């Protein structure tokens, strides 16, 4: 599983970073992906972050 964040949509709310710090971190006022592919033990929390993103800026890219 891989994920992408659309920087044009991301509002920097930090929800994904709080939910799954293994995969996301803040860089300036936007979130970035720091683990691609997503580690298997972080897939559930990563998917939760995708579902909870208020602006739908995170996209799952299944492999």
C-alpha positions, 0 to 999 in steps of 0.5 A: 500500500502506498499513499499520496498527499495532494499539497494543493488540497492539504490544509495542514490540520495535522490530523493524519500526523496525529493518527499515523505518525509512522507515515505522515509528518508536517513540513511547514504548513503541509503534511508529507508522506515519510514512509512509502510503501506504508509499513504493514503494521501501520496500514490500519492507522494510515487508512484511518487517517485517509478516512478522517482527512477533512479535505480528502487530500490523502489518496491510497495507491494500492499495489 
